[in-house]
């Protein structure tokens, strides 16, 4: 749930205005063309809730802020309250983020945004429908829908490993990618500097390990042997944790870790939580212990054979050998591109059939569980639900085959045309997507960085330093996870090409010349740190530099070294012919005035929230939400579901409170009986016995619960269960 909270708050109030406001870099209202069509028709043609803005008297960017607030509030509620972890809530969260994605343009077109949308839609199928039905019991079809999460994880990891080799990138084929990766990734962490200092043989061996985890290990996700699945789980966790430690990839790795939980079973989760495994029946004698022991040893042997084959295959494919001269392990790619392409043709379709068999098994076992439910009505309702969710799962799996088979052209061409048409129908909703991270390694000749400079006289120039991306040679790399500074990321992409490939960069220069405060806050949240906060610069220009990490023996006060490369953007000023031509060419000038807002309570509330968070760095705001929600959740859990330590600590106070409550109810009942004047000696003796039980000292026999239960039975259930803070009786 924290991942959903991160996802819906990563465009916080202020950031959305700076990017998509009327005076932002790429105003969102340019994406909406109000043609007078009915609302439903507009939603179907361009699915975004921003169409509702005029109905609420809001302009487009204020509507975006409102949707962000609603999404963060729903995510926070679902984190804290179990009843909100519901299909309806997840549908709302998915619709809200899809609305942002549709108008997000280049700043939201990342693979992790697609992954978050696809995962959010799967949550709709997996989560229970408690707000309507009111029950959170396990459903017979839960394993069927939850299987889609495992299939998504397989597509993500397997494709991410395959595309590194199908791209023919020389650094991946030469196993030298990590010698460049740590310093050329978008926003490295301080640990990336230390990881960059490892010897070359270790970096190449790390690439081999990445290929092993991303290509070979995902094939074990659907293994019937649980220890193989658990081994694949821990290897995936290892990879994601290492990426988190050395790079700022926002919520992507956290979301991938969440998907990895689909590889676990209840037995292993109970082992983590130190709970008894309810699947095992206590006190039963296993009459087939010899056969079970033999089967267990056979499984162990098979698992060892599988791991041994995978390790030996890796050693052969990458020619791993001990290098005594360098005190390391030498490695090289021992296969050709043609051989790897043949391997892909061989395994892609079998992977699809493995998915078909695995899903069929889950559907059949769920059907038998439905048939074993006692009661005709429950069995009938369960069968209806199983039919619907099994059909939905099969449809999602079928449609996902189109983006999955993009990794191999011949396999994709063999798909049934009806599957392609179905994929085209749902493509705009981002229900299934293709993945392939780190396809090519950039910055082999040095990390390109665009540095913007401003001047008031055209002679003396001052560099404009960003909060997160490299610029100042002495500034240490930041730690931002799970926040993604969208502008800093796009500055990294812009440096890889020319400014004509990044039209938004011209808009950035134009807004800085105008001195727009909203855009300046994307560069420096603290406006006083911006060198031209008192007066906008008269001139701006941009140059490209090449950055590298410093060597260990260099001056310890510097993290980076750089050399000048070339001019990236010429010197411009307001009214400059070149600047005006670029603005007109890309359509970055307003052609119509923005829609006026009505002065309503809703508008005032959104503006008030914006004023409260303005000036707070986005990563600090997100971590504040996470920490506060975690604290509230733990306090809430301790109030409602006490742990033994608190139960023992507050036992005296709880006993006094409990006894006083029972005595009050007893007195009220006794008064009623006295008014009737009908008390026999047997009831009197029962009453006196109950009084003595309630007066027993703390820790005495049958102190906890017996008084209440006896008294409740005596008054035929009129007394309800007593609850006390930190204690549950």
C-alpha positions in Angstrom: 0.0 0.0 0.0 2.9 2.3 0.6 3.8 1.8 -3.1 0.4 3.1 -4.1 0.8 6.0 -1.7 4.2 6.8 -3.4 2.7 6.5 -6.8 -0.2 8.8 -6.2 1.8 11.4 -4.3 4.8 11.5 -6.7 3.1 14.4 -8.6 2.5 16.4 -5.4 0.8 19.8 -5.3 3.3 22.3 -6.7 5.1 19.8 -8.9 2.0 19.2 -11.1 1.5 23.0 -11.4 5.2 23.5 -12.4 5.0 20.9 -15.1 1.4 21.2 -16.2 0.0 24.4 -14.9 -1.1 27.3 -17.1 2.4 28.8 -16.7 4.2 25.4 -16.5 6.5 23.7 -19.0 3.8 21.7 -20.9 0.4 22.9 -19.8 -2.0 20.0 -19.5 -4.9 22.0 -20.9 -3.3 21.8 -24.3 -4.0 18.1 -24.4 -7.7 18.6 -23.8 -9.8 19.8 -26.7 -13.3 20.7 -25.6 -15.4 20.2 -28.7 -18.8 20.1 -27.1 -19.2 16.4 -27.3 -21.0 14.5 -24.5 -18.9 13.7 -21.5 -19.1 9.9 -22.0 -17.9 10.2 -25.5 -15.0 12.4 -24.4 -14.0 9.8 -21.7 -14.1 7.0 -24.2 -12.0 8.8 -26.8 -9.5 10.2 -24.3 -9.8 8.5 -20.9 -9.1 11.1 -18.2 -11.1 12.5 -15.3 -9.8 16.0 -16.2 -12.9 16.3 -18.4 -14.8 16.8 -15.2 -13.0 20.1 -14.4 -15.5 22.4 -16.1 -18.3 20.6 -14.3 -16.6 21.4 -11.0 -15.8 25.0 -11.9 -12.0 24.2 -12.0 -9.4 24.8 -14.6 -7.2 21.9 -15.8 -4.2 22.2 -13.5 -6.4 22.7 -10.4 -8.3 19.6 -11.3 -5.0 17.7 -11.6 -4.1 18.9 -8.1 -7.4 17.8 -6.8 -7.0 14.3 -8.4 -3.5 14.0 -6.8 -4.9 14.9 -3.4 -7.8 12.4 -3.7 -5.3 9.7 -4.8 -2.9 10.3 -1.9 -5.9 10.4 0.5 -7.3 7.1 -0.7 -3.8 5.4 -0.7 -3.3 6.6 2.9 -6.7 5.4 3.9 -6.0 2.0 2.4 -2.7 1.8 4.2 -4.2 2.5 7.6 -7.7 0.9 7.3 -8.1 -2.6 6.2 -11.7 -2.0 4.9 -10.3 0.4 2.3 -8.1 -2.3 0.7 -10.9 -2.9 -1.7 -11.4 -3.4 -5.4 -13.5 -0.2 -5.6 -10.7 1.8 -4.0 -8.1 0.3 -6.3 -10.2 1.1 -9.3 -10.4 4.7 -8.2 -6.6 4.8 -7.7 -6.0 3.3 -11.1 -8.5 5.7 -12.8 -6.8 8.7 -11.1 -3.3 7.7 -12.2 -4.5 6.9 -15.7 -6.0 10.4 -15.8 -2.6 11.9 -15.0 -0.8 9.6 -17.4 -3.0 10.7 -20.4 -1.9 14.3 -20.1 1.6 13.7 -18.6 3.3 13.8 -22.0 7.1 13.2 -21.9 7.3 13.6 -18.1 5.1 10.6 -17.4 6.1 8.3 -20.3 8.4 6.0 -18.3 8.2 2.2 -18.1 7.6 2.3 -14.3 4.5 4.5 -14.9 3.2 1.8 -17.2 4.1 -0.8 -14.6 2.3 1.0 -11.9 -0.8 1.3 -14.0 -0.7 -2.4 -14.9 -0.1 -3.4 -11.3 -2.9 -1.1 -10.2 -5.4 -2.8 -12.5 -4.3 -6.2 -11.3 -5.1 -5.0 -7.7 -8.7 -4.5 -8.8 -8.9 -8.2 -9.7 -6.9 -9.4 -6.7 -8.4 -7.3 -3.9 -11.7 -8.3 -2.2 -14.9 -6.4 -2.6 -15.5 -5.6 1.0 -17.1 -2.2 0.8 -20.1 -3.8 -0.9 -20.1 -7.4 0.3 -18.6 -6.7 3.8 -16.6 -10.0 4.0 -12.8 -10.4 3.8 -12.7 -14.2 3.9 -10.5 -16.1 1.4 -12.2 -16.6 -2.0 -11.8 -19.8 -4.0 -10.6 -17.8 -7.1 -8.0 -15.7 -5.2 -5.1 -17.9 -6.4 -6.3 -17.5 -10.0 -6.2 -13.7 -10.1 -3.1 -13.6 -8.0 -1.3 -15.7 -10.6 -1.4 -12.7 -12.9 1.0 -10.8 -10.6 3.5 -13.6 -11.0 3.1 -13.6 -14.7 3.7 -9.8 -14.8 6.9 -10.2 -12.7 8.1 -12.9 -15.2 7.4 -10.6 -18.2 9.2 -7.7 -16.5 12.3 -9.5 -15.5 12.7 -11.9 -18.5 12.2 -9.1 -21.0 14.6 -6.8 -19.1 17.3 -9.4 -19.4 16.6 -10.3 -23.0 16.6 -6.8 -24.5 20.1 -6.1 -23.2 21.4 -8.7 -25.7 18.9 -8.2 -28.5 19.9 -4.5 -28.6 23.4 -5.6 -29.6 24.8 -3.0 -27.2 28.6 -3.6 -27.2 28.9 -3.0 -23.5 26.4 -5.7 -22.6 27.9 -8.2 -25.0 31.4 -7.3 -23.8 30.2 -7.6 -20.1 31.6 -4.1 -19.4 28.3 -2.3 -19.0 28.7 -1.8 -15.2 32.0 -0.1 -15.6 30.0 2.8 -17.1 26.6 2.3 -15.5 27.2 3.7 -12.0 28.5 7.1 -13.2 26.2 7.4 -16.3 22.9 6.5 -14.8 20.4 9.4 -14.4 20.8 10.2 -10.7 23.4 8.0 -8.9 23.6 7.6 -5.1 26.7 8.1 -3.0 27.3 4.3 -2.9 27.4 4.4 -6.7 30.8 6.2 -6.5 32.2 3.3 -4.3 30.7 0.6 -6.6 32.3 2.3 -9.5 35.8 1.7 -8.0 35.5 -2.1 -8.0 38.0 -3.8 -10.4 36.9 -4.6 -14.0 36.8 -8.4 -13.5 34.3 -7.9 -10.6 32.1 -5.5 -12.8 32.1 -8.1 -15.6 31.2 -10.9 -13.2 28.3 -8.6 -11.9 27.0 -8.3 -15.4 27.0 -12.1 -15.7 25.1 -12.3 -12.4 22.5 -9.8 -13.7 22.0 -12.0 -16.8 21.6 -15.0 -14.6 19.0 -13.4 -12.4 17.1 -11.7 -15.2 17.1 -14.4 -17.9 17.6 -17.9 -16.3 16.0 -17.4 -12.8 12.6 -16.1 -14.0 12.0 -19.5 -15.6 11.7 -20.9 -12.1 8.8 -18.6 -11.1 6.3 -21.3 -12.2 8.1 -24.3 -10.8 6.0 -26.8 -8.8 8.8 -27.1 -6.3 8.5 -24.4 -3.7 12.1 -24.2 -2.8 13.0 -23.3 -6.4 10.5 -20.5 -6.3 11.8 -19.3 -2.9 15.4 -19.3 -4.3 14.3 -17.2 -7.3 12.5 -14.8 -4.9 15.7 -14.1 -2.9 17.8 -13.7 -6.0 15.3 -11.1 -7.3 15.3 -9.3 -4.0 19.1 -9.2 -4.0 19.2 -7.6 -7.4 16.5 -5.0 -6.6 18.2 -4.1 -3.3 21.6 -3.6 -5.0 19.9 -1.3 -7.6 18.2 0.7 -4.8 21.5 1.2 -3.0 23.4 2.4 -6.1 20.7 4.3 -8.1 17.7 6.6 -7.6 15.0 4.8 -9.6 12.0 6.2 -7.7 9.4 3.7 -6.8 10.3 1.2 -9.5 12.4 -1.2 -7.4 10.0 -1.0 -4.5 7.2 -1.9 -6.8 9.2 -4.8 -8.3 9.9 -6.1 -4.7 6.2 -6.0 -4.1 5.6 -8.1 -7.2 8.2 -10.6 -6.0 5.9 -11.4 -3.0 3.8 -13.4 -5.5 6.6 -16.1 -5.4 6.0 -16.8 -1.7 3.4 -19.1 -0.2 1.6 -18.9 3.1 4.0 -21.3 4.8 7.0 -19.1 4.1 5.1 -15.9 5.1 4.1 -17.5 8.4 7.8 -18.5 8.9 8.7 -14.8 8.5 6.0 -13.7 10.9 6.8 -16.5 13.4 3.2 -17.8 13.1 2.1 -21.4 13.2 1.4 -22.8 9.8 -2.4 -23.4 9.7 -2.0 -25.6 6.6 -0.4 -28.3 8.8 -2.8 -30.2 11.0 -1.5 -30.6 14.5 -1.6 -33.9 16.4 -2.1 -36.0 13.3 0.2 -39.0 12.7 1.6 -39.4 9.2 1.0 -43.0 8.3 3.2 -42.6 5.1 6.3 -41.1 6.8 8.6 -43.3 4.8 7.1 -42.3 1.5 7.0 -38.6 2.5 10.6 -38.7 3.5 11.5 -40.4 0.2 9.6 -37.8 -1.8 11.2 -35.0 0.2 14.7 -36.4 -0.7 13.7 -36.7 -4.3 12.6 -33.1 -4.4 15.9 -32.0 -2.8 17.8 -34.0 -5.4 15.8 -32.5 -8.2 16.3 -29.0 -6.9 20.1 -29.5 -6.6 20.1 -30.8 -10.2 18.2 -27.7 -11.5 20.5 -25.3 -9.7 23.6 -27.2 -10.8 22.5 -27.2 -14.5 21.8 -23.4 -14.4 25.2 -22.7 -12.8 27.1 -24.9 -15.2 25.2 -23.4 -18.1 26.2 -19.9 -17.0 29.8 -21.0 -16.6 29.8 -22.4 -20.1 27.9 -19.5 -21.7 30.2 -16.8 -20.2 33.4 -18.9 -20.1 34.0 -18.2 -16.4 37.6 -19.2 -15.3 39.8 -18.4 -12.4 42.4 -15.8 -13.2 45.3 -16.2 -10.8 47.3 -13.4 -12.4 44.6 -10.8 -11.4 43.3 -12.7 -8.4 39.9 -12.8 -9.9 37.5 -14.5 -12.3 37.7 -13.9 -16.0 34.6 -13.9 -18.1 33.5 -13.3 -21.7 30.4 -13.9 -23.8 30.9 -17.4 -25.4 27.9 -17.3 -27.7 27.0 -15.2 -30.8 24.0 -13.0 -31.5 22.7 -15.6 -33.9 22.9 -18.3 -31.3 21.1 -16.2 -28.7 18.4 -15.3 -31.3 17.9 -19.1 -31.9 17.6 -19.5 -28.1 14.9 -16.9 -28.0 13.0 -18.6 -30.8 13.3 -21.8 -28.9 12.1 -20.6 -25.5 9.6 -17.9 -26.2 6.7 -20.1 -27.3 7.4 -22.7 -24.6 7.4 -19.9 -22.0 3.9 -19.1 -23.2 2.8 -22.7 -22.9 4.3 -22.9 -19.4 2.1 -20.0 -18.5 -0.9 -21.7 -20.1 -0.3 -24.9 -18.1 0.4 -23.0 -14.8 -2.8 -20.9 -15.2 -4.9 -23.9 -16.2 -3.7 -25.7 -13.0 -4.7 -22.7 -10.9 -8.1 -22.5 -12.5 -8.8 -26.2 -12.1 -7.8 -26.3 -8.5 -9.9 -23.3 -7.8 -12.9 -25.0 -9.4 -12.4 -28.0 -7.1 -12.3 -25.7 -4.1 -15.6 -24.2 -5.2 -17.1 -27.6 -5.6 -16.1 -28.5 -2.0 -17.8 -25.5 -0.4 -20.7 -26.6 1.9 -24.1 -25.1 1.3 -25.8 -24.9 -2.1 -26.1 -21.1 -2.1 -22.5 -20.5 -1.2 -21.3 -23.1 -3.7 -23.4 -21.5 -6.4 -22.2 -18.0 -5.7 -18.6 -19.2 -5.5 -19.0 -20.9 -8.9 -20.3 -17.7 -10.4 -17.4 -15.7 -9.1 -14.9 -18.4 -10.2 -16.3 -18.3 -13.7 -16.1 -14.5 -14.0 -12.6 -14.1 -12.5 -11.2 -17.1 -14.3 -12.5 -15.6 -17.6 -11.0 -12.2 -16.7 -7.7 -13.8 -15.8 -7.6 -15.8 -19.0 -8.4 -12.6 -21.0 -5.6 -10.6 -19.3 -3.1 -13.4 -19.9 -4.1 -13.7 -23.6 -3.9 -10.0 -24.3 -0.5 -9.8 -22.5 1.0 -12.2 -25.0 1.2 -9.4 -27.6 3.6 -7.1 -25.7 5.5 -10.1 -24.2 6.3 -11.6 -27.6 7.8 -8.3 -28.8 11.1 -9.7 -27.7 11.1 -12.2 -30.6 9.6 -11.2 -33.9 8.7 -14.6 -35.3 6.9 -15.6 -32.1 4.9 -12.3 -32.2 4.0 -12.9 -35.8 2.5 -16.3 -35.0 -0.1 -14.9 -32.6 -3.7 -15.1 -33.6 -4.9 -11.9 -35.2 -7.9 -11.8 -32.8 -5.5 -11.4 -29.9 -3.9 -8.4 -31.6 -7.2 -6.7 -32.1 -8.1 -7.3 -28.5 -4.8 -5.7 -27.4 -5.4 -2.7 -29.6 -8.8 -2.1 -28.0 -7.3 -1.9 -24.5 -4.0 -0.4 -25.3 -5.0 3.2 -24.3 -5.9 2.0 -20.8 -2.4 0.6 -20.2 -3.7 -2.7 -18.9 -0.7 -4.7 -20.3 2.6 -3.3 -21.5 6.0 -4.3 -22.9 9.1 -3.9 -20.7 12.8 -3.8 -21.3 14.9 -1.7 -18.9 18.5 -0.6 -19.5 18.4 -1.7 -23.1 21.5 0.2 -24.1 24.3 1.7 -22.0 24.7 5.4 -22.6 27.6 7.8 -21.8 30.4 5.4 -22.7 32.6 8.3 -23.7 31.7 10.2 -20.5 28.4 11.2 -18.9 26.8 14.1 -20.9 25.3 16.8 -18.8 23.5 20.0 -19.9 24.5 23.0 -17.8 22.3 26.1 -18.1 23.9 29.5 -17.5 22.3 32.9 -16.9 23.5 36.5 -17.2 22.2 40.0 -16.7 24.7 41.7 -19.0 25.7 38.9 -21.5 29.3 39.0 -20.2 29.3 37.5 -16.7 27.6 34.1 -16.6 26.4 32.1 -13.6 25.6 28.4 -13.7 22.1 27.4 -12.6 22.4 24.4 -10.3 19.7 21.8 -10.1 18.8 20.2 -6.8 19.4 16.6 -7.8 21.2 16.1 -11.1 25.0 16.4 -11.3 26.3 19.9 -11.8 28.5 21.1 -8.9 31.6 19.0 -8.9 31.8 19.1 -5.1 28.1 18.1 -4.4 27.6 14.5 -3.4 25.0 12.5 -5.3 21.6 12.6 -3.5 19.4 9.8 -2.1 15.9 10.3 -3.4 14.1 7.0 -3.5 11.2 6.7 -3.9 10.8 10.2 -5.5 11.5 10.9 -9.1 12.4 14.5 -10.0 10.8 14.5 -13.5 12.7 17.6 -14.8 16.1 16.3 -13.7 15.4 13.0 -15.4 14.4 14.7 -18.7 17.5 16.8 -18.5 19.5 13.6 -18.6 17.7 12.4 -21.7 18.0 15.8 -23.3 21.8 15.6 -22.9 21.9 12.4 -25.0 20.8 14.2 -28.1 20.2 17.8 -29.4 17.7 20.3 -28.0 15.5 19.9 -31.1 14.7 16.4 -29.8 13.5 17.9 -26.5 10.9 20.6 -27.3 10.2 21.1 -23.6 13.7 22.5 -23.1 12.8 25.6 -25.2 9.8 26.0 -22.9 12.1 25.7 -19.9 14.3 28.5 -21.2 11.3 30.7 -22.0 9.8 30.3 -18.5 13.1 31.0 -16.8 13.5 34.2 -18.8 10.0 35.1 -17.7 10.9 34.4 -14.1 8.0 32.0 -13.5 8.2 31.0 -9.8 6.4 27.6 -10.4 9.1 26.5 -12.9 11.9 27.8 -10.7 10.7 25.6 -7.9 11.4 22.6 -10.1 15.1 23.6 -10.1 15.4 24.8 -6.5 12.5 24.3 -4.0 14.2 26.9 -1.9 13.9 30.0 -4.1 16.7 31.7 -2.3 19.1 29.1 -3.6 18.3 30.1 -7.2 20.9 32.6 -8.4 18.3 34.8 -10.1 15.6 34.8 -7.5 15.5 38.6 -7.2 15.4 39.3 -10.9 15.0 37.0 -13.9 18.2 36.7 -16.1 18.3 38.8 -19.2 20.2 36.1 -21.1 20.3 32.3 -21.0 22.4 29.7 -22.7 23.2 26.0 -22.3 26.4 24.0 -22.7 27.1 20.3 -22.7 29.8 18.8 -20.5 31.2 15.3 -20.0 31.2 14.1 -16.4 33.1 11.3 -14.7 33.4 10.1 -11.2 36.7 11.1 -9.5 39.4 8.5 -8.8 40.0 7.3 -5.2 43.3 9.1 -5.1 41.9 12.4 -6.2 40.9 15.3 -4.0 38.4 13.9 -1.5 36.3 17.1 -1.6 35.1 16.4 -5.2 32.8 13.7 -6.5 33.0 14.6 -10.1 35.4 15.8 -12.8 34.3 17.2 -16.2 35.4 18.7 -19.5 33.7 21.0 -21.9 32.0 19.3 -24.9 30.0 21.7 -27.0 27.2 24.3 -27.1 23.8 22.8 -26.5 21.5 25.9 -26.7 22.5 29.4 -28.1 22.3 32.6 -26.1 18.8 33.9 -26.1 16.7 36.6 -24.5 13.0 37.5 -24.5 12.0 38.5 -28.0 15.0 36.8 -29.5 14.3 35.7 -33.1 15.6 32.2 -32.6 13.6 31.7 -29.3 10.4 33.0 -30.9 10.9 30.7 -33.9 11.3 27.7 -31.7 8.3 28.5 -29.6 6.1 28.9 -32.6 7.5 25.8 -34.3 6.7 23.6 -31.3 3.4 25.3 -30.5 4.6 26.4 -27.0 2.8 29.7 -27.0 -0.7 30.0 -25.7 -3.2 30.4 -28.5 -6.2 30.9 -26.2 -6.6 32.2 -22.7 -6.9 29.6 -19.9 -10.4 28.8 -18.5 -11.4 30.9 -15.6 -12.1 29.3 -12.3 -15.1 29.9 -10.2 -14.3 31.0 -6.6 -15.7 28.0 -4.8 -14.8 26.3 -1.5 -13.2 23.5 -3.5 -10.9 25.9 -5.3 -10.0 27.6 -2.0 -9.2 24.2 -0.4 -6.9 23.1 -3.2 -5.1 26.5 -3.0 -4.7 26.2 0.7 -3.2 22.7 0.5 -0.8 24.0 -2.2 0.3 26.9 0.0 1.0 24.5 2.9 3.3 22.2 1.0 5.0 24.9 -1.1 8.7 25.1 -0.5 9.0 21.5 0.8 11.2 19.3 -1.3 9.1 16.5 -2.9 11.3 13.6 -1.6 10.9 15.0 2.0 7.2 15.4 1.5 6.9 11.7 0.3 9.0 10.4 3.2 7.0 12.4 5.7 3.8 10.8 4.4 5.3 7.3 4.5 6.7 7.7 8.1 3.5 9.3 9.4 1.3 6.6 7.9 3.6 3.9 9.3 3.5 5.4 12.8 -0.3 5.8 12.7 -0.6 2.2 11.4 1.5 0.8 14.2 -0.4 2.8 16.8 -3.7 1.7 15.3 -2.6 -1.9 15.3 -1.5 -1.7 19.0 -4.9 -0.3 19.9 -6.9 -2.9 18.2 -4.7 -6.0 18.0 -2.5 -6.0 21.1 0.8 -7.9 21.3 1.7 -10.0 24.4 4.1 -7.4 25.8 1.5 -4.6 25.9 -1.1 -7.1 27.2 1.2 -7.9 30.2 2.2 -4.3 30.7 -1.4 -3.0 31.0 -3.0 -6.1 32.7 -3.6 -4.4 36.1 -5.3 -1.3 34.5 -7.2 -3.5 32.2 -8.5 -5.7 35.0 -9.7 -2.7 37.0 -11.5 -1.2 34.0 -13.0 -4.6 33.1 -14.3 -5.3 36.6 -15.8 -1.8 36.9 -17.7 -2.2 33.6 -19.0 -5.7 34.6 -20.1 -4.5 38.0 -22.0 -1.5 36.5 -23.8 -3.8 34.1 -24.5 -6.2 37.0 -25.9 -3.4 39.2 -28.2 -2.3 36.4 -29.5 -5.8 35.8 -29.9 -6.4 39.6 -32.0 -3.2 39.9 -34.2 -4.4 37.2 -34.6 -7.8 38.9 -35.3 -6.2 42.3 -38.1 -4.1 40.8 -39.8 -7.2 39.7 -39.3 -8.7 43.1 -38.6 -12.2 41.7 -35.2 -13.5 42.8 -34.9 -17.0 43.9 -32.1 -18.4 46.0 -30.4 -20.1 43.0 -30.0 -16.8 41.1 -28.7 -15.2 44.3 -26.0 -17.8 44.7 -25.0 -17.3 41.0 -24.8 -13.6 41.5 -22.6 -13.9 44.6 -20.3 -16.4 42.8 -19.9 -14.0 39.9 -19.0 -11.2 42.3 -16.3 -13.3 44.0 -14.9 -14.1 40.6 -14.7 -10.5 39.6 -12.9 -9.6 42.8 -10.1 -12.1 42.3 -6.6 -10.7 42.2 -4.7 -10.1 38.9 -3.1 -13.3 37.6 -5.5 -15.5 39.5 -7.1 -18.5 37.8 -9.7 -17.7 35.2 -9.5 -14.0 35.7 -9.4 -13.0 32.1 -12.7 -13.6 30.3 -14.5 -15.9 32.6 -16.5 -13.3 34.5 -17.7 -11.7 31.3 -18.6 -15.0 29.7 -20.4 -16.3 32.7 -22.3 -13.0 33.2 -23.1 -12.9 29.5 -24.5 -16.4 29.7 -26.5 -15.5 32.8 -28.1 -12.5 31.2 -28.7 -14.4 27.9 -26.1 -12.6 25.8 -27.2 -9.0 26.7 -23.7 -8.0 27.7 -21.4 -7.4 24.7 -17.7 -8.1 24.5 -15.6 -5.5 26.5 -12.7 -3.8 24.7 -10.0 -1.7 26.3 -7.2 0.3 24.7 -4.2 -2.0 24.2 -6.1 -5.0 25.4 -8.6 -7.2 23.6 -10.7 -9.5 25.9 
